[in-house]
Amino acid sequence: MPLTVEQIVEETRQWPPARLAELVDSLNLELHQGISADVSAAWKQEARRRQAEIRDGAEQPVDGDEASAEVRRIVGR
């Protein structure tokens, strides 16, 4: 029987950050494998724009744990 999402999340909480990043990268590549070159280029441009806003001080980054907690609060988990 396949693992549930909750089981996978619980298991990966124990992983070192580098291993977790490797999993995320692998899943991300698989998920976006079929995306067109135009869409990929648009996302790269958007990422660069956002990076520049943070670097220039126009926007402030949000802590990942805080963002995750806010998402859980919004969806009621």
C-alpha positions in Angstrom: 0.0 0.0 0.0 1.4 3.4 -0.9 2.4 5.9 1.8 0.0 8.7 2.6 1.1 12.3 2.1 1.1 12.7 5.9 3.4 9.7 6.3 5.8 11.0 3.7 5.9 14.4 5.4 6.4 12.9 8.8 9.3 10.7 7.5 11.0 13.6 5.7 10.9 15.8 8.8 13.8 13.7 10.1 15.9 14.1 6.9 18.9 16.5 6.7 18.1 19.7 4.8 20.3 18.7 1.8 18.5 15.4 1.4 15.1 17.1 1.6 16.1 19.7 -0.9 17.2 16.9 -3.3 13.7 15.3 -2.9 12.0 18.6 -3.5 14.1 19.3 -6.6 13.4 15.9 -8.0 9.7 16.2 -7.5 9.7 19.7 -8.9 11.5 18.6 -12.1 9.1 15.7 -12.6 6.1 18.0 -12.0 7.3 20.6 -14.5 8.7 18.3 -17.1 6.0 19.0 -19.6 6.0 22.8 -19.2 6.7 24.7 -22.4 9.8 26.8 -22.9 7.7 30.0 -22.9 6.2 29.2 -19.5 9.6 28.2 -18.1 11.2 31.5 -19.4 8.3 33.5 -17.9 8.8 31.9 -14.4 12.6 32.5 -14.6 11.9 36.2 -15.4 9.4 36.4 -12.5 11.9 34.8 -10.1 14.6 37.3 -11.2 12.2 40.2 -10.7 11.2 39.0 -7.2 14.9 38.5 -6.3 15.7 42.0 -7.4 12.8 43.4 -5.3 14.2 41.7 -2.2 17.8 42.7 -3.0 16.7 46.4 -3.6 14.6 46.4 -0.4 11.3 47.0 -2.2 10.0 43.7 -0.7 10.9 41.9 2.5 11.3 38.1 2.5 8.9 36.0 4.7 10.3 33.3 6.9 9.3 29.9 5.5 8.0 28.6 8.8 5.9 31.7 9.3 4.5 31.3 5.7 3.7 27.7 6.3 2.0 28.4 9.6 -0.2 31.1 7.8 -1.1 28.7 5.1 -2.1 26.0 7.7 -4.2 28.7 9.5 -6.0 29.7 6.3 -6.8 26.1 5.3 -7.7 25.1 8.8 -5.0 22.5 9.5 
